[in-house]
Amino acid sequence: MMLESTLYSVVLTVWFYRYVESTRQVESHRLSAVVKAVNNVDQSAVDISLSPRVNSVKPSKTVAISDLATALAQSGIPVIKLAAGEPDFDTPAAIAEAGINAIREGYTRYTPNAGSLEVREAICHKLKEENGISYTPDQILVSNGAKQSIVQAVLAVCSPGDEVIIPAPFWVSYPEMARLADATPVILSTKIEENFLLDPKVLQSSLTEKSRLLILCSPSNPTGSVYPKKLLEEIAQIVARHPRLLVLSDEIYEHIMYAPATHTSFASLPGMWERTLTVNGFSKAFAMTGWRLGYLAGPKHFVAACGKIQSQSTSGASSIAQKAAVAALGLGYAGGEEVAVMVKAFRERRDFLVQSFGKLEGVKITEPQGAFYLFIDFSAYYGSEAEGFGKIEDSESLCRYLLDKGQVAAVPGSAFGDDSCIRISYATSLTTLQAAFERIKKALVPLKRPARV
Ligand SMILES: Cc1ncc(COP(=O)(O)O)c(C=O)c1O
């Protein structure tokens, strides 16, 4: 027990200083490399300085807290992990079987860079049937996950100094991907009272001739908000007035959607096909995170440019995962019964959490219409003193407190561009969520009574 608690505090301390350290380290390594070079003391010294591009990118806080929670769990501390964006279900059997058969049948060689014709044809069929958008296989690029699809798109279309317009709260990687492309992320805030949806007037007033890419994510990670068709139409009208502006529509949570909400693909709106890069993938709806398969659909000119980047980096995605993806798309409309069962479970969990957190004093919450995240405003607790812990100043210290006192891992909202909230992933069983809620509730009790909101 003694050893456990020592390890626990060591790991927590490591987390606390991790971000500060990560930036400091680069600087001090650079300095010592330069000092060594100048003094010429050690002929074999290696210059370990890194490119300014890498230095401008922040490490992912979601990955950091997931790693920390895993380390604590491995050391025997019963942490409840609500940090990762990963379904808790197994890949449906029919999909897994298709992967196994691919190996058995020797489908284990390189595929074309853009993906096998079979999987690209299946994707075209899906996009036509489910999303009302027409593509030919040469307008599809299959990659090792939607993350790769997005970063390649950003790299392919942005020039240094271009602006990438990102509504906040945003998925952690968008601004960093913009920075990797030497572009400037322009963050547009939204309000919890407006379901975290982008106000078209805010968009309109933020666009300049430098605006190159607008990134939309619906259903959203981290808020679960779904853009209604009418709002997307208003956004499309604004976009249409800016000839340089493209839209990257991240639709990876498309199938995890709670009726009556419905999904609209941005590319299906009048005049938007030509300027939209649609991204989707298999990780979330089909519980295939480890298979690493996503895709981009768009005008050939842009897709070919992304393919060029891919051909000089990873080449084609896994042949086995592509066979599995064909089986996934064969499950039926929106993933058929297999996906419907998972969505039903997500919905039950969402309902439980929204109801439970909704009753806590000082907490603001919206009912997400999709994905499997809650983005909860706990800012009324900021400023509270916790005995033996110190002041809860922001989303990061609140998450550290919840991990310390409640042994629940959540992600600070600051990682997503909104410090008033924390993100909870409900991709875990209802029983675990019930236990997590009780722990959070208990951990909040000793905090000084929050100011009324
Ligand atoms: C909004 C969003 N887009 C893209 C991705 C990337 O998914 P993958 O690379 O697993 O296909 C994620 C994963 O967390 C996500 O949340």
The ligand as an SDF file (V2000), in Angstrom:
LIG
                    3D

 16 16  0  0  0  0  0  0  0  0999 V2000
  -12.9460   14.1560  -34.1510 C   0  0  0  0  0  0  0  0  0  0  0  0
  -11.9860   13.0830  -34.4950 C   0  0  0  0  0  0  0  0  0  0  0  0
  -11.4920   13.0300  -35.7360 N   0  0  0  0  0  0  0  0  0  0  0  0
  -10.6090   12.0960  -36.0970 C   0  0  0  0  0  0  0  0  0  0  0  0
  -10.1740   11.1440  -35.1970 C   0  0  0  0  0  0  0  0  0  0  0  0
   -9.1440   10.1370  -35.6630 C   0  0  0  0  0  0  0  0  0  0  0  0
   -9.6360    8.8340  -35.7260 O   0  0  0  0  0  0  0  0  0  0  0  0
   -8.7800    7.6510  -36.3170 P   0  0  0  0  0  0  0  0  0  0  0  0
   -7.4380    8.1610  -36.6770 O   0  0  0  0  0  0  0  0  0  0  0  0
   -8.7410    6.6140  -35.2450 O   0  0  0  0  0  0  0  0  0  0  0  0
   -9.5380    7.1630  -37.5280 O   0  0  0  0  0  0  0  0  0  0  0  0
  -10.6480   11.1630  -33.8890 C   0  0  0  0  0  0  0  0  0  0  0  0
  -10.1560   10.1920  -32.8850 C   0  0  0  0  0  0  0  0  0  0  0  0
  -10.1990   10.3960  -31.6930 O   0  0  0  0  0  0  0  0  0  0  0  0
  -11.5950   12.1520  -33.5290 C   0  0  0  0  0  0  0  0  0  0  0  0
  -12.1000   12.2100  -32.2970 O   0  0  0  0  0  0  0  0  0  0  0  0
  1  2  1  0
  2  3  1  0
  2 15  2  0
  3  4  2  0
  4  5  1  0
  5  6  1  0
  5 12  2  0
  6  7  1  0
  7  8  1  0
  8  9  2  0
  8 10  1  0
  8 11  1  0
 12 13  1  0
 12 15  1  0
 13 14  2  0
 15 16  1  0
M  END
$$$$
